[in-house]
Amino acid sequence: MRISQITILCITGLFISCGTSVVPPTDNEMIQHFYAHESAFNQIKELVSMCPNSSYYPPYHLNDTTCLAGISIPTQKALDSLLVEIGCKRIFYAVKARGQEYEKEMPDVELCVQYFVSGYSVGGTTKEFVYSTTVRKQFEVLEKRELNNIYQELYNDTILYKSINGNWFIRLIYDN
């Protein structure tokens, strides 16, 4: 029986790709990336702060219009352009509804910009840029240590934060 070259290449590729590990960017790489595109990050924050709902952007597929409710076409185009500029694919945001009194502690806007995602739906590693005015009240914010080293030492489910500038943070989520 003759095995085709394509079959051999596919099998070889499978073994090679399964043997390589995907390493998240270092905190320093993310901080440098943030400062190189700080204006774009702040523009994204300003744009989503005017959105009427808490949601995500862009849609996951063509029929996914839920996230577009109340977002104008010019705002969508601006977000598309800014996401390309910062090299990220998706944002998640929570916006406090105007006149919302039942959640006095909720900030006006919280933003998550996914920068690195690896793994499956049941586990993996995510590193993202987060804008939040409440992180320091809810979590310990690490300043000195590399977040990648901490989760690799523990290998437990964890959420870690490191300060970048003001209310901007790096968040590492590891789900085992």
C-alpha positions as CSV (number, residue, x, y, z in Angstrom):
1,M,0.0,0.0,0.0
2,R,1.3,3.4,-1.0
3,I,0.9,6.3,1.4
4,S,0.6,9.6,-0.4
5,Q,3.0,12.5,0.3
6,I,0.1,14.7,1.5
7,T,-0.9,12.1,4.1
8,I,2.7,11.9,5.3
9,L,2.9,15.7,5.5
10,C,-0.4,15.9,7.4
11,I,0.7,13.3,9.9
12,T,4.1,15.0,10.3
13,G,2.5,18.3,10.8
14,L,0.2,16.9,13.4
15,F,3.1,15.5,15.5
16,I,5.1,18.6,15.1
17,S,2.3,21.0,16.0
18,C,1.3,18.9,19.0
19,G,4.8,19.0,20.3
20,T,5.1,22.8,20.4
21,S,3.8,24.8,23.2
22,V,2.2,28.2,22.8
23,V,3.8,30.7,25.1
24,P,1.8,33.9,26.1
25,P,3.5,37.2,25.5
26,T,5.5,38.5,28.4
27,D,4.2,41.3,30.6
28,N,6.9,43.6,29.2
29,E,5.9,42.8,25.6
30,M,2.3,43.7,26.4
31,I,3.2,46.9,28.2
32,Q,5.4,48.0,25.3
33,H,2.5,47.2,22.9
34,F,0.1,49.1,25.0
35,Y,2.3,52.2,25.1
36,A,2.9,52.0,21.3
37,H,-0.9,52.1,20.8
38,E,-2.1,53.9,23.9
39,S,-4.1,56.4,21.9
40,A,-6.0,53.6,20.1
41,F,-6.8,51.8,23.3
42,N,-8.2,55.0,24.8
43,Q,-10.2,55.7,21.7
44,I,-11.7,52.2,21.9
45,K,-12.6,52.8,25.6
46,E,-14.3,56.1,24.6
47,L,-16.3,54.5,21.8
48,V,-17.6,51.7,23.9
49,S,-18.5,54.0,26.7
50,M,-21.1,55.5,24.4
51,C,-22.6,52.1,23.5
52,P,-26.1,51.4,24.9
53,N,-25.5,47.8,26.0
54,S,-22.8,45.6,27.6
55,S,-21.6,43.3,24.9
56,Y,-18.7,42.2,22.7
57,Y,-17.4,43.3,19.3
58,P,-17.1,42.3,16.5
59,P,-19.8,39.7,15.8
60,Y,-18.7,36.0,15.8
61,H,-20.4,35.4,12.5
62,L,-22.6,37.2,9.9
63,N,-25.9,36.2,11.6
64,D,-24.7,37.4,15.0
65,T,-26.3,40.9,15.1
66,T,-27.0,41.0,18.9
67,C,-23.7,42.7,19.6
68,L,-24.4,45.4,17.0
69,A,-27.6,46.7,18.7
70,G,-27.3,50.4,19.1
71,I,-23.8,50.7,17.6
72,S,-23.8,53.0,14.6
73,I,-22.0,52.1,11.4
74,P,-19.4,54.8,11.8
75,T,-18.6,53.5,15.3
76,Q,-18.3,50.0,13.9
77,K,-15.9,51.1,11.3
78,A,-13.9,53.1,13.8
79,L,-13.7,50.0,16.1
80,D,-12.7,47.8,13.2
81,S,-9.9,50.2,12.3
82,L,-8.7,50.5,15.9
83,L,-8.7,46.7,16.4
84,V,-6.5,46.3,13.3
85,E,-4.2,49.1,14.6
86,I,-3.7,47.4,18.0
87,G,-3.5,43.9,16.4
88,C,-6.4,42.4,18.4
89,K,-9.5,40.6,17.2
90,R,-12.2,41.1,19.9
91,I,-13.3,43.3,22.8
92,F,-15.8,42.7,25.6
93,Y,-17.3,45.6,27.5
94,A,-19.7,46.4,30.2
95,V,-21.4,49.8,30.2
96,K,-23.4,51.2,33.1
97,A,-26.9,52.1,31.8
98,R,-27.7,55.8,32.1
99,G,-29.6,56.4,35.3
100,Q,-28.8,52.9,36.6
101,E,-29.1,53.2,40.4
102,Y,-29.2,49.5,41.5
103,E,-25.5,49.1,40.9
104,K,-23.9,52.1,42.4
105,E,-20.5,50.4,42.6
106,M,-20.5,49.5,38.9
107,P,-18.1,51.7,36.9
108,D,-19.3,53.6,33.9
109,V,-17.3,51.3,31.6
110,E,-15.2,48.2,31.8
111,L,-13.3,47.0,28.8
112,C,-11.4,43.8,28.0
113,V,-9.3,43.6,24.8
114,Q,-8.2,40.1,24.1
115,Y,-4.5,40.0,23.1
116,F,-3.6,36.3,23.5
117,V,-5.8,33.3,23.6
118,S,-4.7,29.6,23.7
119,G,-6.5,26.5,24.6
120,Y,-10.0,25.0,24.3
121,S,-13.4,25.9,25.7
122,V,-12.7,23.8,28.8
123,G,-9.3,25.2,29.6
124,G,-6.6,27.5,28.4
125,T,-4.7,30.7,28.9
126,T,-5.8,34.2,28.0
127,K,-3.9,37.4,28.3
128,E,-5.7,40.6,27.8
129,F,-5.7,44.4,28.3
130,V,-8.3,45.5,30.8
131,Y,-9.6,49.0,31.6
132,S,-11.4,49.0,34.9
133,T,-11.8,51.4,37.9
134,T,-12.7,48.5,40.3
135,V,-9.8,46.0,39.8
136,R,-7.8,47.4,42.7
137,K,-10.8,47.0,45.0
138,Q,-11.5,43.4,44.0
139,F,-8.1,41.8,43.2
140,E,-4.5,41.9,44.3
141,V,-2.6,43.7,41.6
142,L,1.0,42.4,41.1
143,E,3.7,44.9,40.2
144,K,7.0,43.1,40.3
145,R,6.6,39.6,39.0
146,E,6.0,38.2,35.5
147,L,2.5,36.9,35.4
148,N,3.5,34.0,33.1
149,N,6.0,32.7,35.7
150,I,3.3,32.8,38.5
151,Y,0.7,30.7,36.7
152,Q,3.4,28.3,35.4
153,E,4.6,27.7,39.0
154,L,1.0,27.2,40.3
155,Y,-0.8,25.5,37.4
156,N,-4.0,26.1,39.3
157,D,-7.0,28.0,37.9
158,T,-6.1,31.6,38.4
159,I,-6.8,35.2,37.5
160,L,-3.8,37.6,37.8
161,Y,-3.6,41.4,37.2
162,K,-0.6,43.7,36.6
163,S,-0.9,47.4,36.4
164,I,0.1,49.2,33.2
165,N,-1.1,52.8,33.5
166,G,-3.9,54.4,35.6
167,N,-6.9,52.1,35.2
168,W,-5.3,49.9,32.5
169,F,-4.2,46.5,33.4
170,I,-2.9,43.2,32.0
171,R,-5.1,40.3,33.0
172,L,-3.9,36.7,32.8
173,I,-6.6,34.0,33.1
174,Y,-5.5,30.4,33.4
175,D,-8.1,27.7,33.4
176,N,-6.8,24.2,33.9
